Amino acid sequence: MKKLLAILVLGLLLITNVAQAKNIDVGNGITLDIPKNYKYFEINYKKLKSLLVTFPNLKKQIRSKDFKEGLKLFGVGNNSKLMILVENQEALELIKKASTSSGLKEIMKDYEVLMDVPINEFVEEKFTPDLMKKLEKMSEKKATKWIEEWWAKPTQLKFLNQLSTDVLMSLLEKYNLHKYALIMTMDKKMDNDLYNSLQTIGTSQCVFDFKCKNNKDFQQYIIKEIPNWAKESSMYKDYLFEFKKIKTGINSNNDLFFYTQAIMESDVSDYNSKGELFASTKNEKIILAGSTCFKNCDDFSKIVYEILEPMGLLAKKEPKKEKKVAKEKVKQTDDNNGIAQQLNDLNELHKSGVLTDEEFTKAKKKLLN
């Protein structure tokens, strides 16, 4: 349970720089226009790692060979940025507290206090006098092993997962943190082979072993697989996912992008949520973004889309109507400079690629006639 809270708090809430700004440089040549009513925070991976390694289990994982290879594969370096947007001062206070070791210890203590009483009551109910006598007859080693296996059973896991969700939501409620948006930009290029493989998605040359030779097939694959991935985590296995909007394609950087809006609902919990998920690259560096909302989500359910769309990260920007401008220029030339100048203008437009061969030929023929 402590490990779960550490991942959630540190992964989402650990921030070093605090500001209220509209235009934010998120790295990799990307500047985002953030709504004025949002507060903005950031932490780089080097700082995040220094806090994560204070937890023994996470320290071992972070220093493992496989973890380091994963960072290299996806281009995660010390200057990779994690940013978060929140709406109010209470949420800011939680973030500021979680960004220091002393503040984090205080949050962990609050978490443990909220967990202890329900766990003790659960154990008292389940560990009957007969069961206690059975355990007392075992050796300490055997009894410890039995208890560990007992906690790993589905009933106990379900109880712990529900309790951890309740406690976490209670802490978020305390600090009025009902919604947040995250943006993460990597500072190094991802593995070249992986990048080239991803760029084939949505084309007839797709190299993956799932249906991905057009955007529709890829979207259907994602809709199917995200719930499957979630079910592999005991925390999300009881949740259902509904996708309201999903977009894939090539953006203005000529890179593959993925975006979806989803609702997550559970039959065993009241803590349902709405959110977004976005992934793309620029200069072969990964860009990830997401939002999560638990209350009053109507004005928040498209925050990532509204921030990233003007940058051309979710689609190609609409091209200027150059051909219409070209025709107007030709018409003006006709009034002022005569046929010779018009022919010269047509030739220049043709050479620059604004007019195709066919359009050039038709325009020239019409002018001479």
N, C-alpha and C positions, 0 to 999 in steps of 0.2 A: 504493500500500500504506500509506503514511504517513497519507493522508487517511482510509482505511478504519479504521485503528487509532484515529485521533483521534476519529472519529465514535462508535466503539464505547466507547472509554474515557470520553470527555467526556459522551456521551449517557447512559451508564449508571452511571458511577462517580464523577463530580465532585460532591462534597458539601461543604457549608460547616458545617452544624450537626451535631454528633455527640451522641447521647444513647442511654440505655437506658431506655425508657419503655413504659408499657402503654397509656395513653390519649393519643392524638396528635391535635392539631388540624391538619388538612390544608387548612384554608381552606374558604370557601364554606359555613360553618356545619356542617361535617362533622367529627366526632370519632370516630376509629376505635380499637377495642380490639385492641391488638397483642399476640400471644403474648409472654410475659415473656422467653423464651430468644432473642428476636431483637434485634439492634442496629439502630437507626434513624438515618437520615441525611437531610439535605435540602439543596437548593440552589435559589435562585430564578433566574428566567430572566435577570435583569440580570447576575448574577454569572457564570452559564453563558456568556452572550454575550461578556463581557469576556475569557474564556479562549478561546473559539472563534475570535475574531478575531485571535488570535496566529498562526493558520495562514493564509497568504496566500490559498489557494484558497477556504477557508471564509469568510474575511473578505469577499471579493468577492461570494460568494453571499448572505451575511447582509445585506449592504448594498444588494442589488439591489431594484428596485421590486417585482418579482413576489414575492420572499420576504416583504417587508414587508406586501404586500397579503394574503398567505396568513396571516400572524400576525394581522392584523386580522379576517380572515374567521372564524378559529377562536377568537378571543378570547384570544390569548396576549399578556400584558402583562409588564412588568418584575417584578411580584410573583407571577407564576405559579410554582407549586412543583413540583419534581421530587423525589420521595422514594424511598429504596431501603431494603430490609430484607435483612440478611445474618445469618449464624448464628455467626460466629467471629471471633476477634481478628485472625487473619491476613488475612481479607478486609477488615476494618476498616483495617488498615495500608495496604493497596493503595489504598483509597478516600482515606484521609488524604493519601497521597503524591500521588495524582492531582489533589487539590484545590489544589495549589500549582504555580506555573510551574516551579520547580526540580525538584519531584518528578515532574512530567509529562515534563520533559526527560530525566530518569533512566529513566523507563519507555520512552520513545521510543528511547533509546540501547540499552536491553536488547533491544527489539524489532528494531532494525536489526542488532545483532550476531547474533541468532538467524536473521535472514533472509539475511545476507550469504554465509555459507559455502554453503548449499544453492543459492543463485542462481549463485554463481561456478562451482560444480560443474556445474550445468545448462548454463550458457553454454559452458564448456569442452567439454562433450560435443556440443553442437549446432553450435558454430562451428568447423567443420573447417578445416584449413589452406587448402583450396581456397576456402572461403567467405571466409576472412580476406584472402586475396590479392585476391578480387573487391572487397571493401570498401575495401582500400587503394588501389585504382585509382580509386575514386569521390572526388568532392569532399567536403569535410567536411559541407556542407549536405545533399548527396544521401545520404551514408552515414548521417547522423543520421535523416533521414526514413525510410530503409529499415529501420533498427533499430527505430524507433517503430512502424512498420507490422508488423514481425515480432513484436514483443511483443503486438500487438493481435490476433493470430491465435488461433483457438480452443485449439490445443494449449498455447500459452504462457499464455493466460489461465487455463486449467484448472489448470496447474501453479502459477501465482501464487495463485489462489484457495485451492487445497488447502494450499499452504505457509503462507499467511497464517492459515488456520484452525488449522493445526498449531502455529504460533508463538503465536497468541493463546491457545489452549488450554494451551500450555506455561506461559505467564505466569499464567494463572488457576490452574493446578495448583500453581505455586510459592507462591501466596498462599492456597491452599485455598478458592478461590471457585468452588464447584460449583453453587451455586444462589442465586438472588436474586429479589426481588419489587420491582416498581416501581409507584408511584402518582403520577399527575400531575393537578393541578387548575389550571384556568385562572382568572385573576383578573378577566377581562372577559367580557361577554356576547358570544356568537358572533353572526355576521350574522343578522338577524331573519328574512330570507327563507329562508336555509338552515335555520334552526331550525324554522320552520313547515313546510318541506318534509319534513324528517326525521320530524316528528311524524305525518305521514300514512302512514308505513310500517306495514304490518300492518292497514290499513283499506281500505275500498272506494274511498276518495278518494286513494289513493297516486298521487303525481304523477311518479314516476320511470319510466324507460322499460324497466325490468326487472320481472319478476314479483314483486310486493310487496304484493298486496292482502290477504294473510293471512300469519301468522307462519311457517307451514310453507313457503310459497313463498320467503319472504325467507331462511329458514335454508338452503334448498337453494341459493339464489343465493350466499350467503356461502361455503358448503362448496365450491362450484365456483370462485369468484373468488379466494379467498385463495391457493390454489396458483398461479393464473394471475398474480396480482400478484407473488408470490414469484419466479416464473420469469423475470420481467422483470429481476430482479437476478442478475448473474452469480454472486453468492455463494451463492444458494439454488436455482439452477436444477436442480441434481442431487438435490434433496431431495423426498421424498414426504411428504404430510401425511395424517394419520388423525385424524378428529374423534371423540372419545369422548363428548362431551356438548356440546350447544348449546342455548341458551335465548334467546328474544327475547320482548318484550312491554312492558307498561306497569308501571312500578314504583310505589312509594308516593308518589313526587313527581309522579305522573302524567306521567312522561317516558319516552320510549322507551329501552330498554336492550338491550345485546347481550353475551352471555357464551359462551365456548367453552373446552373443554379439548382440547388437541391433542398429537399425537406427531409429531415431525419426524425422519425417517430418511433416510439416504443410502446408496447402493450404493458410493460411492467414499470414504467417510469413516467412522471409528469414533465420531465425535462426534455421536451422536444425542441428542435432547433431548425432554423433556416440558415443557409449559407451559400457561398460561392467557392469555386476552385478554378484557378487559372495556371497554365504552364506554357512557357515558350522559351525561346532563346534570342539573344542578340550578340553578334560577334562571337558565336559559338559558346556563349556563357548563359547558364540557365537563369531564368526569371520565374519565380513562383509567387503566387498571391492567393489569399483566401479570406473569407469573412465568416463569422459565426454570430448568430443572434438568438437569444433565448426569450426576449420580451420586446414588445412594440417594434416589430421588425419591418413594417410596411415601407418606411423610408430608408431602410438600411439594406434591403435584400439585393440591391444592385450597386452598392458602393464601389466594389472592385471594378465592375464593368464601366461605371461612370468615370472613374479615375484613369483607367488604362485605355479606354476606347479612343479618346482624342489623340493619343500618341501613335495610333495606327498599329497597336500591339495585338488587337483582336480581329483585324481585317485590313485589307488594303485601303488606303485613303482614296477617296473618289478622285479620279484624274480630272484636271481642268479641261474644260470644253474647248480645246485648242482648235479643233476644226471649225467650230462656229466663229471663233475669233478670227481665224484665217480667212473665212469667207467674207466677214465684215471688212477686213483689211483690204481685200481685193476690190470690194464694192467702193470703198473710199478712194482707192487708187484710180478706179475708172473715172471718177468725177474729177480728179485732180491732175493726173499725169498721163492718161491715155493708155492705149493698148500695149505699147512697148514696155511701160513700167509694170503693167499687170503681168505680162509674160515673165518678166524678171522676178517679180515677187512669187509667182507660181513656182518657178524653177527653184528658188531658195527654200520655199516650203517643202517641196518635194525632196530636195537634198537633205533637209534636216529631219525627215521622217514624219512630219506632221501630216502630209498627204501621201497616200499609197500610190503605186504606179497607176492603178485603175482610176483613182480620183484625179490624179494629175492629168492623165490623158483626156478624161471627160471635160475637165475644167478648161484645158487648153483648146480643145475642139470647139467648145461652146463659145469661148472668147473670140476665136478666129472667124467663126461663122457669124 
